[in-house]
Amino acid sequence: MTILVTGATGAVGSQVVHRLVEEGASVRAIARSPEKANLPASVDVRKGDMTDIASMRAALEGVDTLFLLNAVVADEVTQAILTLSLARDAGIQRIVYFSVFNSDRFTDVPHFTGKYTVERMIEEFDLPATILRPSYFIQNDASMKEVIAGKSVYPMPVGSVGVSMADTRDIAEIAAISLLQRERSATPLPREVIDVVGPQPMTGSALAAIWSEVLGKPVNYGGDDLDAFEAQMASRAPSWMARDIRLMLGRFQRDGMAANERAVARMTELLGRPPRSYRDFAIETAKEWAAK
């Protein structure tokens, strides 16, 4: 019994691999540069790319369970649909797909509606899959030391409605739990959707208040200027990506991304504890920043 993990070297995928190995699972991973993968020695790392059909066919040989995670890239939908089609051809009956929270609602946000297209394929062909819908990653903010600690500004224009941000450690744990449930089941399990969220929705001003408390100095919310955000992001990332994230943040500001009580209760049930909070992350991160 082997689990194939795509996106295995990323922020979430690498944690999923480590958790699966800790549980004694046989894990295979694909990477463009296997020599740089930095994964546990027991992992069967194969050179591959989701747009390279031959490499994906080879990677799927002898696999029982697939974790399909692909990055936000211009051809994300093509990568996912092709990989699912190859998994169908290989007879794989145990799948966990990494989507996004509100994928079915944010139709004007490219990477959201793209992931929902993949979900529709899973539904249409009745593939036995767990669809994980994680919210905004808390750890996205770990790279903002210069702005948050240095300039005393929380810069992400998330608005005032509220976003139920999720810790990547919880996301990876839920993914590993879902994979192992399917891998260890004698028969394919029914399709299900799991919202992977934080314990409460956070607004821009609430996030600034947490950083003020943790850092022991005033931290202000940077405001909701999406034009400025897009221009700043486009200076260091492709313009299509800057536009995509700007559209996402616009939906955050208009509609929020708040989980309901059922989703939080489901997370608590699966984890055996409440999901980690943003405050917990901020406390840990502030200590790390201070130590550097």
C-alpha positions in Angstrom: 0.0 0.0 0.0 1.6 3.2 -1.2 0.5 6.9 -0.9 1.7 9.3 -3.7 2.1 12.9 -2.5 2.2 15.7 -5.0 3.4 19.1 -3.9 5.6 17.2 -1.5 8.3 19.8 -1.1 5.9 22.7 -0.3 4.8 24.2 3.0 1.9 21.8 3.5 3.0 18.8 1.4 6.3 18.4 3.2 4.5 18.3 6.6 2.1 15.8 5.2 4.9 13.5 4.1 6.6 13.7 7.5 3.3 12.9 9.3 2.6 9.9 7.0 6.2 8.5 7.5 5.7 8.9 11.3 2.6 6.8 11.0 4.5 4.0 9.2 3.0 4.6 5.8 4.8 3.8 2.5 5.2 7.2 0.8 6.2 8.1 -2.7 6.7 11.7 -3.7 7.3 13.6 -7.0 9.6 16.5 -7.3 11.2 18.4 -10.2 14.5 18.1 -8.5 14.6 15.0 -6.2 18.1 15.7 -5.1 16.8 18.9 -3.4 13.7 17.4 -1.9 15.0 17.1 1.7 12.4 14.5 2.6 12.8 11.5 5.0 15.1 8.7 3.8 12.3 6.2 3.6 10.4 8.3 1.0 10.5 7.1 -2.6 11.2 10.4 -4.4 10.6 10.3 -8.1 11.5 13.0 -10.6 8.2 14.2 -12.1 6.0 17.1 -13.1 2.2 17.1 -13.4 2.5 18.4 -17.0 4.8 15.5 -17.9 2.4 12.7 -18.6 5.0 10.0 -18.8 6.5 10.9 -15.5 3.1 11.0 -13.8 2.1 7.6 -15.2 5.3 6.1 -13.8 4.8 7.8 -10.5 1.3 6.4 -10.2 2.3 2.8 -10.9 1.6 0.6 -7.8 0.0 3.5 -5.9 -3.2 2.9 -3.9 -3.8 6.4 -2.5 -3.2 9.9 -4.1 -2.7 13.2 -2.3 -3.3 15.8 -5.1 -1.9 19.2 -4.1 -0.7 21.6 -6.8 0.5 25.1 -6.4 -1.3 28.3 -7.5 0.2 28.5 -11.0 -1.2 29.6 -14.4 -1.9 26.0 -15.5 -3.1 24.7 -12.2 -6.4 23.3 -13.5 -4.7 21.5 -16.4 -2.2 19.9 -13.9 -5.0 18.7 -11.6 -7.4 17.4 -14.3 -4.6 15.5 -16.1 -3.4 14.0 -12.9 -6.9 12.9 -11.8 -7.5 11.4 -15.3 -4.3 9.4 -15.0 -5.3 8.3 -11.5 -8.6 7.1 -12.9 -6.8 5.1 -15.6 -4.6 3.6 -12.9 -7.7 2.5 -11.0 -6.8 4.5 -7.9 -9.8 4.5 -5.5 -8.4 6.5 -2.7 -7.9 10.2 -3.3 -7.5 13.3 -1.1 -7.7 16.6 -3.1 -6.4 19.9 -1.8 -8.9 22.6 -2.7 -9.7 25.9 -0.9 -12.4 27.2 1.4 -15.3 28.9 -0.4 -14.2 27.4 -3.7 -17.8 27.2 -4.8 -18.6 30.8 -3.9 -15.6 32.9 -5.0 -16.2 32.4 -8.8 -14.3 35.6 -9.8 -11.1 34.4 -8.1 -9.1 32.3 -10.6 -7.5 29.8 -8.2 -10.7 29.3 -6.3 -12.9 28.7 -9.3 -10.2 26.5 -10.8 -10.1 24.3 -7.8 -13.9 24.1 -7.8 -13.7 22.9 -11.4 -11.5 20.0 -10.2 -14.1 19.3 -7.4 -16.8 19.1 -10.1 -14.8 16.5 -12.0 -14.5 14.5 -8.8 -18.2 14.7 -8.3 -19.2 14.0 -11.9 -17.1 10.8 -12.1 -18.0 9.8 -8.5 -14.4 9.5 -7.5 -13.9 8.2 -3.9 -12.2 11.3 -2.5 -11.9 13.6 0.4 -11.9 17.2 -0.7 -10.1 19.4 1.8 -11.0 23.1 1.7 -8.4 25.0 3.7 -8.8 28.6 4.6 -6.0 31.3 4.3 -2.8 30.0 5.8 -1.8 31.6 9.0 1.8 31.0 8.2 1.6 33.3 5.2 2.2 36.0 7.7 5.4 34.6 9.1 7.4 36.3 6.3 6.1 39.8 7.3 8.6 40.5 10.1 10.0 43.6 8.4 6.6 45.2 8.1 4.8 43.9 11.2 7.7 44.1 13.7 9.8 46.7 11.9 7.2 49.2 10.6 4.5 48.3 13.1 1.9 47.6 10.4 -0.2 44.6 9.7 -0.2 44.8 5.9 -2.6 42.2 4.5 -5.9 44.0 3.5 -8.2 41.3 4.8 -11.0 43.7 5.7 -13.4 43.9 8.5 -15.8 41.0 7.9 -13.5 38.2 9.2 -11.4 35.3 7.8 -11.1 31.9 9.7 -7.3 31.6 9.1 -5.9 28.0 9.5 -2.5 26.9 10.8 -0.6 24.8 8.2 0.2 22.3 10.9 -3.5 21.6 11.4 -4.0 21.5 7.7 -1.2 18.9 7.2 -2.5 16.9 10.2 -6.1 16.7 8.7 -4.6 15.8 5.3 -2.6 13.0 6.8 -5.6 11.7 8.8 -7.7 11.7 5.7 -5.1 9.9 3.7 -4.6 7.2 6.3 -8.3 6.7 6.7 -8.7 6.0 3.0 -5.4 4.0 2.7 -6.3 1.7 5.6 -10.0 1.2 4.6 -10.7 -2.3 3.2 -13.0 -0.6 0.6 -13.1 2.8 -1.0 -14.8 5.4 1.3 -17.6 7.7 0.3 -16.8 11.2 -1.1 -16.7 13.9 1.6 -15.8 17.6 1.9 -13.9 18.9 5.0 -13.5 22.7 5.6 -10.1 23.2 7.3 -10.3 26.4 9.3 -9.2 28.3 12.3 -11.2 28.6 15.6 -12.6 32.1 14.9 -12.7 34.7 12.1 -10.1 37.4 12.2 -10.4 41.0 10.9 -7.5 43.3 9.9 -7.9 45.4 13.1 -8.1 42.2 15.3 -4.9 40.9 13.8 -3.1 44.2 14.4 -4.4 44.1 18.0 -2.9 40.6 18.5 0.5 41.8 17.1 0.3 44.9 19.4 -0.2 42.6 22.4 2.4 40.1 21.4 5.1 42.6 20.4 4.4 45.0 23.2 4.0 48.0 21.0 1.3 49.5 18.9 0.8 47.8 15.5 -1.7 49.4 13.1 -3.9 47.8 10.4 -2.6 48.9 7.0 -6.1 49.4 5.6 -8.1 48.0 2.6 -6.3 49.6 -0.4 -6.3 46.8 -2.9 -4.8 48.9 -5.7 -1.7 49.5 -3.6 -1.5 45.9 -2.6 -1.7 44.6 -6.2 0.9 47.1 -7.4 3.3 46.1 -4.5 2.8 42.3 -5.1 3.2 42.7 -8.9 6.6 44.2 -8.2 7.8 40.8 -6.9 5.5 38.2 -8.4 3.8 37.6 -11.8 1.1 40.2 -12.6 -1.6 37.4 -13.1 -0.9 36.2 -9.5 -1.0 39.7 -8.1 -4.4 40.1 -9.7 -5.6 36.7 -8.5 -4.7 37.4 -4.9 -6.1 41.0 -5.1 -9.5 39.5 -6.2 -9.3 37.0 -3.3 -8.7 39.8 -0.8 -11.6 41.8 -2.4 -13.9 38.9 -1.6 -12.5 38.8 1.9 -13.4 42.4 2.3 -16.9 42.1 0.8 -18.0 38.7 2.1 -15.4 37.5 4.6 -14.2 33.9 4.8 -15.7 32.8 8.1 -16.3 29.2 9.0 -19.5 28.1 10.8 -19.6 26.2 14.1 -20.0 22.9 12.4 -16.7 23.2 10.6 -14.9 24.2 13.7 -16.5 21.3 15.6 -15.5 18.9 12.8 -11.9 20.1 13.0 -11.9 19.6 16.8 -13.2 16.1 16.4 -10.6 15.1 13.8 -7.7 16.7 15.6 -8.8 15.6 19.1 -8.3 19.3 20.2 -9.4 22.7 19.0 -7.6 24.1 16.0 -4.7 26.4 16.6 -5.4 30.1 17.0 -3.8 33.0 15.3 -2.7 34.3 18.7 -0.8 31.1 19.4 1.0 31.5 16.0 1.8 35.1 16.7 3.3 34.3 20.1 5.5 31.6 18.6 6.5 33.7 15.7 7.4 36.7 17.8 9.7 34.6 19.8 11.4 33.3 16.6 11.8 36.8 15.3 13.3 38.0 18.5 15.8 35.1 18.4 17.1 36.0 15.0 
